[in-house]
Amino acid sequence: MSPFRAGFWKDYVAVIVATVILGAGAAAAGAAALDAALGRAVTGLLGEEGQYDLVVHVREHSRDAAAAELARLLEADWPGAAVSAGVTVAGSSNFFITLPDELKTQSTLERLAASLAGLPGFNGYAWMLEPGVTVSGLRPGVRDMLAQEAASWPGVRAAVRHGGSVTLLLDGAERRRPVTEALQQRLAGRHVLEVRWAAGAAVDEEAALRALADGLRPRTLRDVTDRSGGGEPWEALARRLRELLPVWRRLAETGAAAADAAETLMRVLDAMEPAFALTETPEEQGRRLSAAVQGEGGADAVRQALIRVFAANLVRAVGGEDGAGPAPGELPPREQLEQLRTALAALAQDAAPLREAAREDVAAALDALEELLPEEPAAGRVLELWTDQEVTPGAVARVLREAFGYEAAVFASGSGFVRPNPRGVAEELLADVRRAVAGLLAVAAGLAALVLDHATVFAALSRFAAGRRRRAALAAGVGAAVVGGTYALSGGGLPFVGAGAAAALGAGLGLLVMALAERISPVDDDEILAGMALGLSGGQIMREIVAPAGRPGLLTLLNSRRRRFR
């Protein structure tokens, strides 16, 4: 006796199909409702699409000062631009800038971004240009090359460089797909090779490129070495510190000597005051001493400047001009002497902190700073190449060694990747959440259907000889069809779970429900035996006795119209 005779199998298949369709619809609707709610929240944070062009991040404690300075900056240098305060997230406050169309050119946008560095508490920025496409992870040379090339592509309005990225502002949303495909095609199959020559190697870069082209014959080989001196911000900071270290050393040494020399001169003035017939004004002597202190001669220059001042005044005194009166517009010698003494006292006071600091402590601090700075690569020792991924670092090192006899360290890095702007990132995140929620709801709907509709059938199959043999296979198949079909049709997208994995999960759930069927939805053996005694077929027993006694679900609903006994 088969439980699927008398047309019951048609009803059962209809239940499975209806479960998949209704379950997928419910899962998709629930995910869409959540997506709409989150979308409204994102719009509240980032505005409507195209509403803002730039978001500026500042530290929370500098929010008020940054707001005032940003408003002043935009009003003074970027007429027509508007700024709106955003929310504060994780200690970072955000300001959104809207720009008029006439300011949306490459040079203007790059200058605007560069001018933001002086804001109080500045913590970065991100372009939100719409419609736009951004390429990130670029070396400076590749960034400049790509910006120059993309600026001439159809539909590209401006190519804005920022950090290791290029943002392309497009003429219309319809240009996003072709431009994105062009960018991906330009970057696909290529990488950047950084060649670092060994110390003492003297290799002509043009000759190196020719050797690589002849030895490896790549489809693409381009020198993208950044020779602008820009580089990353930390590299610029390191270069600036290297430039300032010698100045700081001279300042520490000369400043301390200037304090000692100024005090010595004051004592000499007191001792030789009657002999001075000053020929220089205090301003001229101040300029002489100031130039010596700030120059590169150190303490010796200061002492020589002081000696020249003494010598000039002594010569004038010996020359018989002691009693000469001051020229028109000049101060009497006594007043000039007092002004010089005042200037020297101020000089000694200003330089005193440098003299009080122990020279060995200052030198040790500067030495420690110099050791912490990264080593500056020698000119010509670094070469960056943009070439095919088939060109490996080992092959490049081998060709250069054979051609020039020098060892070179070669490193590979990616050529960049296309990513959306901040709004696009948020939309991608929402899409991932929507797919994940749809997947979870689909699995939940499938499990609910197995419990409500199919547990009763699985429990009843053990009462039929033919059903017992196919019970496990049927449970796994029904579970795979219900859960896998609902998952795929709803657009579910759990991480690492595709339609096949969802079907396998459904098969496991079907077997689990089958094992627990007697507890979840038990059947009455006496009623089944009574049906058999009345001569009912297996299908009639399932329709008239088993299905009505089960839990309320689609099977009960669809079966009610086919029942004969009420």
Backbone torsions as a table, in degrees:
resi	resn	phi	psi	omega
1	MET	NA	120.4	-179.6
2	SER	-97.7	134.4	-179.9
3	PRO	-75.5	-5.5	-176.2
4	PHE	-111.5	24.7	174.8
5	ARG	-88.8	177.9	177.2
6	ALA	60.9	32.9	175.6
7	GLY	78.1	2.9	-178.9
8	PHE	-66.2	-30.6	-179.5
9	TRP	-62.5	-33.4	177.2
10	LYS	-64.2	-43.4	177.7
11	ASP	-62.3	-38.8	-177.2
12	TYR	-68.0	-41.6	176.9
13	VAL	-64.2	-40.0	178.2
14	ALA	-62.0	-37.6	177.1
15	VAL	-63.4	-43.1	-179.6
16	ILE	-63.5	-45.8	-179.8
17	VAL	-63.2	-45.2	179.4
18	ALA	-63.1	-37.4	178.5
19	THR	-62.1	-44.5	-179.4
20	VAL	-63.0	-47.1	-176.9
21	ILE	-66.2	-50.3	-178.3
22	LEU	-67.4	-39.2	179.0
23	GLY	-64.6	-42.0	178.3
24	ALA	-64.5	-41.4	178.3
25	GLY	-63.0	-42.6	179.3
26	ALA	-65.3	-41.1	179.6
27	ALA	-65.3	-44.4	179.7
28	ALA	-64.9	-40.0	179.4
29	ALA	-65.1	-42.8	177.9
30	GLY	-63.0	-41.8	178.4
31	ALA	-66.3	-38.9	179.3
32	ALA	-65.7	-38.4	178.2
33	ALA	-63.5	-43.3	177.6
34	LEU	-65.4	-39.3	179.1
35	ASP	-63.1	-39.8	178.7
36	ALA	-64.4	-41.2	179.3
37	ALA	-65.0	-44.5	178.8
38	LEU	-68.2	-34.0	177.9
39	GLY	-62.6	-39.5	176.6
40	ARG	-64.2	-36.6	178.1
41	ALA	-66.2	-41.1	178.4
42	VAL	-65.3	-40.5	177.7
43	THR	-61.9	-38.1	176.6
44	GLY	-64.4	-29.9	-179.6
45	LEU	-84.7	-44.5	-171.9
46	LEU	-109.3	-2.3	-178.9
47	GLY	79.7	175.8	177.0
48	GLU	-70.2	160.9	179.8
49	GLU	-60.9	126.6	-179.2
50	GLY	83.6	-2.0	-178.6
51	GLN	-70.4	-38.0	-179.2
52	TYR	-121.3	151.1	-178.7
53	ASP	-109.9	-22.9	-175.0
54	LEU	-150.2	137.7	173.8
55	VAL	-116.9	129.5	-177.9
56	VAL	-110.5	131.8	-179.5
57	HIS	-105.5	131.6	174.5
58	VAL	-133.4	157.7	178.6
59	ARG	-68.8	145.9	-172.1
60	GLU	-58.4	-38.9	-176.4
61	HIS	-70.3	-15.0	179.0
62	SER	-105.0	15.0	-173.0
63	ARG	-58.1	-50.9	-175.8
64	ASP	-65.4	-46.0	-179.8
65	ALA	-64.0	-40.6	179.5
66	ALA	-66.4	-37.7	179.2
67	ALA	-62.4	-44.1	179.7
68	ALA	-66.0	-43.8	-178.5
69	GLU	-68.1	-38.8	179.6
70	LEU	-65.8	-41.5	177.5
71	ALA	-63.0	-41.3	178.5
72	ARG	-64.8	-42.7	-179.0
73	LEU	-62.8	-45.7	-179.0
74	LEU	-66.3	-40.1	-179.5
75	GLU	-66.4	-36.0	-176.2
76	ALA	-79.8	-42.8	-170.1
77	ASP	-111.1	-19.4	-175.0
78	TRP	-132.0	71.3	-177.7
79	PRO	-61.4	138.5	-178.8
80	GLY	96.2	-14.8	178.4
81	ALA	-79.7	145.2	180.0
82	ALA	-125.9	146.9	-179.1
83	VAL	-124.1	140.8	177.7
84	SER	-130.4	137.1	179.1
85	ALA	-78.2	135.8	177.5
86	GLY	-107.1	-165.2	-177.4
87	VAL	-82.1	163.9	175.1
88	THR	-105.2	124.5	-177.1
89	VAL	-129.1	124.3	175.1
90	ALA	54.1	42.8	176.8
91	GLY	79.6	6.5	-179.8
92	SER	-119.7	121.9	177.3
93	SER	-91.4	148.5	-174.5
94	ASN	-122.5	140.7	175.0
95	PHE	-126.8	132.4	-177.7
96	PHE	-105.0	132.1	-177.1
97	ILE	-114.3	131.7	175.1
98	THR	-110.8	130.3	-175.3
99	LEU	-113.8	143.4	173.2
100	PRO	-70.6	160.4	-175.3
101	ASP	-61.4	-33.7	-176.6
102	GLU	-68.0	-17.0	178.4
103	LEU	-91.7	-3.9	-174.8
104	LYS	-89.4	65.9	172.0
105	THR	-120.8	162.0	-175.3
106	GLN	-59.3	-51.0	-176.0
107	SER	-64.2	-41.4	-178.8
108	THR	-66.2	-44.7	-179.0
109	LEU	-65.7	-38.9	179.4
110	GLU	-69.4	-37.4	177.5
111	ARG	-67.9	-37.6	177.3
112	LEU	-61.7	-46.2	179.8
113	ALA	-62.8	-39.5	-179.8
114	ALA	-66.7	-31.5	-178.0
115	SER	-73.6	-11.8	-177.1
116	LEU	-78.7	-15.2	-174.4
117	ALA	-62.3	-24.0	-178.8
118	GLY	-85.4	2.0	179.5
119	LEU	-67.8	142.3	175.9
120	PRO	-59.5	128.9	178.3
121	GLY	68.6	22.2	-177.2
122	PHE	-56.9	131.7	-175.3
123	ASN	-133.2	24.2	176.5
124	GLY	111.0	176.3	179.8
125	TYR	-153.5	168.0	177.2
126	ALA	-147.7	134.5	177.8
127	TRP	-78.3	142.0	177.4
128	MET	-124.4	30.7	-175.8
129	LEU	-61.3	130.6	-179.8
130	GLU	-129.8	139.0	-11.8
131	PRO	-74.0	140.6	-176.4
132	GLY	-152.8	165.0	177.2
133	VAL	-137.1	138.3	-178.1
134	THR	-120.2	137.1	173.4
135	VAL	-113.5	126.5	-177.3
136	SER	-120.4	173.6	178.9
137	GLY	71.8	32.1	-176.5
138	LEU	-100.3	141.5	168.5
139	ARG	-72.2	154.3	-176.2
140	PRO	-54.2	-41.8	-179.5
141	GLY	-66.5	-41.7	177.6
142	VAL	-67.1	-37.8	178.4
143	ARG	-59.3	-48.7	-178.9
144	ASP	-65.7	-40.7	179.3
145	MET	-62.4	-46.8	-177.6
146	LEU	-66.6	-38.8	178.5
147	ALA	-63.3	-41.3	179.8
148	GLN	-66.1	-41.6	179.7
149	GLU	-68.7	-47.0	-174.4
150	ALA	-67.2	-27.3	-178.7
151	ALA	-61.2	-23.8	-178.8
152	SER	-96.8	0.7	-179.8
153	TRP	-73.9	149.0	176.1
154	PRO	-62.2	134.7	177.6
155	GLY	89.0	-7.0	179.6
156	VAL	-94.2	120.9	-177.9
157	ARG	-88.5	-39.5	-179.9
158	ALA	-156.3	145.2	176.1
159	ALA	-116.4	106.4	-172.4
160	VAL	-101.4	122.8	178.5
161	ARG	-92.5	137.4	176.3
162	HIS	-156.4	118.1	-178.3
163	GLY	59.7	-128.7	177.4
164	GLY	-97.9	29.1	-175.4
165	SER	-133.4	162.7	171.7
166	VAL	-133.1	126.7	176.2
167	THR	-108.4	125.0	-179.8
168	LEU	-100.1	120.0	174.2
169	LEU	-89.2	125.2	-172.8
170	LEU	-102.5	161.3	179.1
171	ASP	-73.2	-28.9	-179.0
172	GLY	-161.6	162.9	-178.0
173	ALA	-64.2	-26.9	-179.1
174	GLU	-69.1	-14.3	179.6
175	ARG	-87.1	-8.1	-174.7
176	ARG	-63.0	-46.9	-177.2
177	ARG	-64.6	-51.4	-179.4
178	PRO	-63.3	-36.5	178.9
179	VAL	-68.6	-40.7	177.4
180	THR	-61.6	-43.4	178.7
181	GLU	-64.5	-38.1	178.0
182	ALA	-65.2	-40.3	177.3
183	LEU	-63.9	-46.3	-179.7
184	GLN	-62.9	-38.0	178.3
185	GLN	-68.2	-35.6	179.9
186	ARG	-68.6	-34.3	-176.4
187	LEU	-91.6	-21.3	-173.5
188	ALA	-65.0	138.2	175.1
189	GLY	73.5	15.3	-179.2
190	ARG	-131.2	155.3	176.2
191	HIS	-148.4	174.0	-179.0
192	VAL	-107.3	129.4	175.8
193	LEU	-108.7	124.0	178.3
194	GLU	-101.2	117.0	-178.0
195	VAL	-103.1	121.9	177.2
196	ARG	-115.8	117.6	-178.4
197	TRP	-76.2	153.3	175.1
198	ALA	-69.0	157.6	-179.8
199	ALA	-58.7	134.3	178.2
200	GLY	87.5	-5.6	-179.5
201	ALA	-73.3	133.0	178.4
202	ALA	-120.7	95.7	-174.9
203	VAL	-125.5	130.9	175.9
204	ASP	-75.7	128.6	-175.3
205	GLU	-65.5	-38.5	178.2
206	GLU	-63.1	-40.5	177.9
207	ALA	-65.5	-37.1	178.2
208	ALA	-64.2	-41.6	178.3
209	LEU	-63.7	-41.1	178.8
210	ARG	-64.7	-39.9	179.4
211	ALA	-63.8	-41.1	179.3
212	LEU	-68.8	-39.7	179.1
213	ALA	-64.1	-40.5	-179.6
214	ASP	-74.7	-36.1	-174.9
215	GLY	-81.5	-33.0	-175.2
216	LEU	-111.3	-23.2	179.8
217	ARG	49.3	56.0	178.5
218	PRO	-75.8	157.1	175.5
219	ARG	-69.4	-34.9	-179.3
220	THR	-127.0	129.2	174.9
221	LEU	-152.1	111.2	-176.0
222	ARG	-139.9	136.2	177.2
223	ASP	-80.0	115.8	-179.6
224	VAL	-118.8	28.3	179.2
225	THR	-64.5	133.5	178.8
226	ASP	-84.1	110.5	-179.8
227	ARG	-110.8	14.3	-179.0
228	SER	-80.1	-13.4	-176.3
229	GLY	81.8	4.7	-179.1
230	GLY	-78.4	-80.1	-179.8
231	GLY	69.3	-164.2	179.9
232	GLU	-76.3	158.7	-178.7
233	PRO	-57.7	-39.2	-177.9
234	TRP	-68.3	-30.1	177.1
235	GLU	-68.9	-39.8	177.1
236	ALA	-64.3	-39.8	177.5
237	LEU	-62.5	-42.2	179.7
238	ALA	-63.3	-41.9	178.5
239	ARG	-62.9	-41.4	-179.2
240	ARG	-65.3	-39.9	178.1
241	LEU	-64.8	-38.7	177.6
242	ARG	-61.8	-38.5	179.3
243	GLU	-67.6	-34.8	-174.5
244	LEU	-83.8	-21.1	-176.9
245	LEU	-57.2	-49.1	178.3
246	PRO	-60.7	-36.7	179.0
247	VAL	-64.0	-42.9	179.5
248	TRP	-64.0	-38.0	178.9
249	ARG	-64.3	-45.4	179.5
250	ARG	-63.6	-39.0	-179.8
251	LEU	-63.0	-43.4	-179.5
252	ALA	-64.3	-42.9	-177.8
253	GLU	-72.9	-47.6	-176.1
254	THR	-70.8	-37.3	-179.4
255	GLY	-62.5	-42.5	178.4
256	ALA	-64.6	-41.7	178.5
257	ALA	-65.4	-35.4	179.9
258	ALA	-64.6	-38.3	178.4
259	ALA	-62.9	-44.7	178.5
260	ASP	-63.7	-43.6	-177.5
261	ALA	-65.9	-38.4	-179.7
262	ALA	-64.4	-41.9	178.8
263	GLU	-67.0	-38.1	177.5
264	THR	-63.4	-42.8	-180.0
265	LEU	-62.9	-37.5	178.3
266	MET	-63.0	-38.6	177.4
267	ARG	-67.7	-38.8	178.1
268	VAL	-64.9	-39.8	178.5
269	LEU	-59.4	-41.5	179.7
270	ASP	-63.7	-35.9	-177.0
271	ALA	-79.6	-33.2	-172.6
272	MET	-113.2	19.3	-175.5
273	GLU	-53.6	-40.9	-177.9
274	PRO	-64.8	-22.1	-173.9
275	ALA	-88.1	-8.8	-174.0
276	PHE	-83.8	126.7	168.3
277	ALA	-124.5	92.2	-166.8
278	LEU	-70.1	131.3	176.4
279	THR	-104.9	-12.6	178.4
280	GLU	-109.0	145.9	175.2
281	THR	-73.1	159.7	176.7
282	PRO	-58.5	-35.3	179.8
283	GLU	-63.9	-40.0	179.6
284	GLU	-66.4	-42.7	178.6
285	GLN	-66.9	-35.3	176.8
286	GLY	-63.2	-41.4	178.5
287	ARG	-64.7	-38.0	179.0
288	ARG	-61.6	-48.0	-178.3
289	LEU	-68.5	-39.4	-179.6
290	SER	-63.3	-40.8	178.4
291	ALA	-63.9	-36.8	178.9
292	ALA	-67.0	-41.3	-178.7
293	VAL	-66.3	-40.0	-175.8
294	GLN	-84.8	-9.6	-178.0
295	GLY	-77.0	-173.3	-176.4
296	GLU	-95.9	1.9	-176.1
297	GLY	-80.8	-13.5	177.7
298	GLY	72.3	-149.2	-175.6
299	ALA	-64.7	-34.4	-179.6
300	ASP	-62.0	-40.6	179.8
301	ALA	-64.2	-38.3	178.5
302	VAL	-63.4	-46.7	-179.4
303	ARG	-62.7	-41.5	180.0
304	GLN	-64.3	-38.7	178.5
305	ALA	-63.8	-41.6	178.9
306	LEU	-64.8	-41.0	179.8
307	ILE	-63.4	-39.6	179.1
308	ARG	-63.7	-38.0	177.4
309	VAL	-62.7	-46.0	179.7
310	PHE	-60.9	-45.2	-174.6
311	ALA	-63.7	-43.5	-178.9
312	ALA	-61.2	-42.1	-178.0
313	ASN	-71.5	-37.3	179.2
314	LEU	-67.7	-39.6	178.5
315	VAL	-61.7	-40.8	179.8
316	ARG	-65.0	-38.8	179.8
317	ALA	-65.2	-42.9	-178.8
318	VAL	-68.9	-28.1	-177.6
319	GLY	-71.5	0.9	174.1
320	GLY	89.6	18.9	-179.4
321	GLU	-99.6	16.9	-175.9
322	ASP	-58.3	-46.1	-172.9
323	GLY	-88.9	2.5	-179.5
324	ALA	-67.9	140.3	178.4
325	GLY	-76.9	160.3	-179.9
326	PRO	-67.3	147.0	176.9
327	ALA	-68.9	162.3	179.0
328	PRO	-58.7	133.8	179.8
329	GLY	84.9	-3.4	-179.7
330	GLU	-102.1	156.8	176.2
331	LEU	-81.6	152.8	172.9
332	PRO	-61.4	152.4	-178.3
333	PRO	-53.4	-37.8	-177.8
334	ARG	-63.5	-42.0	-179.9
335	GLU	-70.3	-36.1	175.9
336	GLN	-62.2	-40.3	179.4
337	LEU	-62.5	-40.7	179.5
338	GLU	-66.2	-39.5	178.3
339	GLN	-64.8	-39.5	178.0
340	LEU	-64.1	-41.5	179.5
341	ARG	-63.0	-39.6	178.2
342	THR	-63.7	-43.2	179.4
343	ALA	-63.4	-40.3	180.0
344	LEU	-67.6	-37.1	178.2
345	ALA	-63.4	-40.9	177.7
346	ALA	-65.1	-39.7	178.1
347	LEU	-62.4	-43.7	179.8
348	ALA	-64.0	-38.0	-180.0
349	GLN	-68.4	-40.7	-179.0
350	ASP	-67.1	-36.3	-176.4
351	ALA	-89.2	-6.2	-176.5
352	ALA	-58.7	-42.0	180.0
353	PRO	-58.3	-35.1	178.4
354	LEU	-68.7	-34.2	179.3
355	ARG	-72.3	-34.7	-178.2
356	GLU	-71.0	-29.7	177.4
357	ALA	-70.6	131.4	-179.3
358	ALA	-63.7	130.0	-177.0
359	ARG	-60.6	-38.2	-178.6
360	GLU	-66.7	-32.0	178.0
361	ASP	-68.3	-43.9	178.9
362	VAL	-63.3	-44.7	179.9
363	ALA	-63.1	-40.3	179.9
364	ALA	-64.4	-40.1	179.4
365	ALA	-64.8	-42.5	179.2
366	LEU	-67.8	-37.2	177.1
367	ASP	-63.7	-41.6	179.4
368	ALA	-63.4	-40.3	178.2
369	LEU	-63.4	-40.7	-179.8
370	GLU	-64.8	-35.5	178.8
371	GLU	-69.7	-32.0	-178.7
372	LEU	-74.1	-23.5	-178.8
373	LEU	-69.3	139.6	177.6
374	PRO	-66.3	150.5	-179.3
375	GLU	-65.8	133.3	179.9
376	GLU	-83.4	121.5	-178.5
377	PRO	-65.4	141.2	179.3
378	ALA	-67.2	151.7	-178.2
379	ALA	-60.4	135.2	177.3
380	GLY	82.2	0.4	-176.3
381	ARG	-91.9	-9.4	-179.4
382	VAL	-121.1	130.7	179.8
383	LEU	-133.9	126.9	179.0
384	GLU	-110.4	129.9	-176.3
385	LEU	-122.8	136.1	174.5
386	TRP	-104.2	114.9	-171.2
387	THR	-149.9	-176.8	-178.0
388	ASP	-71.3	150.4	178.0
389	GLN	-66.5	-21.5	176.9
390	GLU	-68.0	-20.0	177.8
391	VAL	-82.4	106.6	-174.0
392	THR	-89.8	157.1	176.1
393	PRO	-57.5	-39.1	179.6
394	GLY	-63.0	-40.4	179.7
395	ALA	-66.0	-40.3	178.5
396	VAL	-64.1	-45.3	179.2
397	ALA	-61.4	-38.8	-179.3
398	ARG	-65.7	-46.3	-179.0
399	VAL	-62.4	-43.1	-179.7
400	LEU	-66.9	-37.2	178.4
401	ARG	-65.9	-42.1	179.6
402	GLU	-69.2	-33.0	-176.2
403	ALA	-80.9	-36.2	-172.2
404	PHE	-122.2	-12.5	179.7
405	GLY	79.6	9.3	-179.8
406	TYR	-109.0	145.1	172.6
407	GLU	-81.4	141.5	178.3
408	ALA	-136.2	136.2	174.7
409	ALA	-89.5	125.1	-175.7
410	VAL	-120.2	129.2	-178.9
411	PHE	-125.1	144.5	-179.3
412	ALA	-108.9	143.9	174.9
413	SER	-144.4	159.6	-178.4
414	GLY	-66.1	158.6	-178.7
415	SER	-92.5	-3.2	178.6
416	GLY	124.6	168.0	-179.5
417	PHE	-148.1	149.9	-179.4
418	VAL	-87.5	131.8	178.9
419	ARG	-139.7	157.9	178.1
420	PRO	-78.0	169.6	175.9
421	ASN	-77.9	178.6	-177.7
422	PRO	-53.0	-40.7	177.6
423	ARG	-66.7	-39.9	177.9
424	GLY	-63.4	-37.4	176.6
425	VAL	-62.2	-43.9	178.5
426	ALA	-63.5	-39.6	179.5
427	GLU	-67.4	-38.0	176.2
428	GLU	-64.3	-40.3	177.8
429	LEU	-62.9	-42.5	177.8
430	LEU	-63.3	-38.9	178.2
431	ALA	-63.9	-40.3	177.0
432	ASP	-63.3	-41.8	178.5
433	VAL	-63.9	-42.4	-180.0
434	ARG	-61.4	-44.8	179.7
435	ARG	-65.3	-39.8	179.4
436	ALA	-65.2	-43.2	179.1
437	VAL	-64.5	-41.7	177.9
438	ALA	-61.4	-40.3	178.2
439	GLY	-64.0	-44.0	178.9
440	LEU	-63.9	-43.4	179.2
441	LEU	-65.6	-35.0	178.3
442	ALA	-65.0	-44.0	177.9
443	VAL	-63.6	-41.4	179.2
444	ALA	-64.1	-41.3	179.2
445	ALA	-64.8	-40.8	178.0
446	GLY	-63.9	-42.3	178.9
447	LEU	-64.9	-39.9	178.5
448	ALA	-62.7	-40.5	178.9
449	ALA	-65.2	-39.8	178.3
450	LEU	-62.4	-39.4	-178.5
451	VAL	-73.4	-45.1	-173.5
452	LEU	-77.4	-40.7	-172.8
453	ASP	-101.9	-43.5	-166.2
454	HIS	-97.3	-18.9	177.6
455	ALA	-60.8	-38.3	178.9
456	THR	-63.8	-41.6	179.2
457	VAL	-65.3	-43.8	-179.9
458	PHE	-62.5	-37.8	179.1
459	ALA	-67.6	-38.2	-178.2
460	ALA	-73.3	-27.7	-178.0
461	LEU	-62.0	-29.4	-179.7
462	SER	-68.2	-11.5	179.6
463	ARG	-88.4	-8.4	-179.6
464	PHE	-114.5	136.8	-178.7
465	ALA	-61.8	-44.3	179.8
466	ALA	-67.4	-34.2	-179.8
467	GLY	-70.9	-34.3	-178.8
468	ARG	-62.6	-34.9	-177.2
469	ARG	-71.7	-31.9	-175.9
470	ARG	-107.9	9.7	-173.5
471	ARG	-62.6	-49.0	-177.3
472	ALA	-65.3	-44.1	179.8
473	ALA	-62.9	-41.3	179.0
474	LEU	-64.3	-42.6	-179.4
475	ALA	-62.9	-44.3	179.2
476	ALA	-65.6	-42.4	-179.6
477	GLY	-65.4	-44.6	178.8
478	VAL	-63.4	-43.6	179.0
479	GLY	-61.7	-43.1	178.8
480	ALA	-63.9	-42.2	-178.9
481	ALA	-66.7	-44.6	-176.4
482	VAL	-69.2	-53.7	-176.2
483	VAL	-72.0	-47.7	-179.3
484	GLY	-63.3	-43.6	179.4
485	GLY	-65.7	-43.1	178.7
486	THR	-63.3	-42.2	-179.6
487	TYR	-62.0	-47.7	-177.7
488	ALA	-68.4	-42.7	-176.4
489	LEU	-70.4	-28.9	-179.2
490	SER	-80.2	-10.1	-176.2
491	GLY	79.3	25.7	-179.9
492	GLY	-64.8	149.4	-178.0
493	GLY	-151.6	62.9	174.7
494	LEU	-69.4	147.7	178.8
495	PRO	-56.9	131.5	176.7
496	PHE	64.2	15.7	-179.8
497	VAL	-125.9	103.8	174.3
498	GLY	-94.4	-169.5	-179.3
499	ALA	-64.5	-38.7	178.7
500	GLY	-64.5	-44.3	178.3
501	ALA	-64.9	-36.5	177.9
502	ALA	-65.2	-38.8	177.5
503	ALA	-64.6	-40.6	177.4
504	ALA	-64.1	-40.1	176.6
505	LEU	-62.1	-41.2	178.3
506	GLY	-62.8	-39.1	177.6
507	ALA	-62.1	-41.9	177.6
508	GLY	-63.6	-41.4	178.1
509	LEU	-65.4	-36.5	177.7
510	GLY	-62.6	-42.7	177.8
511	LEU	-65.9	-36.6	178.5
512	LEU	-65.6	-43.9	178.7
513	VAL	-64.7	-38.3	177.5
514	MET	-60.9	-42.8	-178.9
515	ALA	-65.2	-29.8	-178.1
516	LEU	-102.9	10.3	-172.9
517	ALA	-60.5	-39.0	-178.7
518	GLU	-63.8	-28.7	178.2
519	ARG	-86.4	-37.0	-176.0
520	ILE	-72.6	-48.0	-176.1
521	SER	-144.9	78.2	-177.5
522	PRO	-69.0	154.3	177.7
523	VAL	-113.8	156.9	-178.4
524	ASP	-90.0	111.1	-179.6
525	ASP	-61.8	-37.6	-178.0
526	ASP	-62.4	-40.8	-180.0
527	GLU	-66.4	-39.3	178.0
528	ILE	-64.6	-43.6	178.0
529	LEU	-62.9	-38.0	178.3
530	ALA	-64.3	-39.7	177.5
531	GLY	-63.9	-41.1	176.6
532	MET	-62.8	-39.7	-180.0
533	ALA	-64.5	-31.5	178.8
534	LEU	-78.7	-4.6	178.2
535	GLY	86.2	17.6	178.0
536	LEU	-73.4	144.4	176.4
537	SER	-74.9	170.5	179.8
538	GLY	-61.0	-41.1	179.0
539	GLY	-65.3	-39.8	178.5
540	GLN	-65.8	-38.3	177.7
541	ILE	-62.9	-42.1	179.5
542	MET	-64.2	-40.5	-176.4
543	ARG	-77.6	-40.9	-172.3
544	GLU	-90.7	-25.1	-173.7
545	ILE	-117.8	-52.5	-171.8
546	VAL	-72.7	-54.2	-175.4
547	ALA	-60.4	-45.3	179.2
548	PRO	-63.4	-26.8	-178.2
549	ALA	-84.3	-7.0	-178.0
550	GLY	-78.5	-179.6	178.0
551	ARG	-70.1	150.8	-178.8
552	PRO	-65.2	126.6	-179.9
553	GLY	-166.9	-165.8	-180.0
554	LEU	-64.0	-36.9	179.6
555	LEU	-61.8	-45.2	178.5
556	THR	-63.3	-41.1	-177.9
557	LEU	-66.9	-48.9	-177.9
558	LEU	-72.4	-28.7	-178.8
559	ASN	-75.7	-23.6	-174.0
560	SER	-63.0	-31.2	-178.1
561	ARG	-77.6	-12.2	-179.3
562	ARG	-104.4	-5.3	-178.3
563	ARG	-71.3	146.7	175.7
564	ARG	-105.4	-34.4	-179.6
565	PHE	-98.4	127.9	-178.8
566	ARG	-108.9	NA	NA
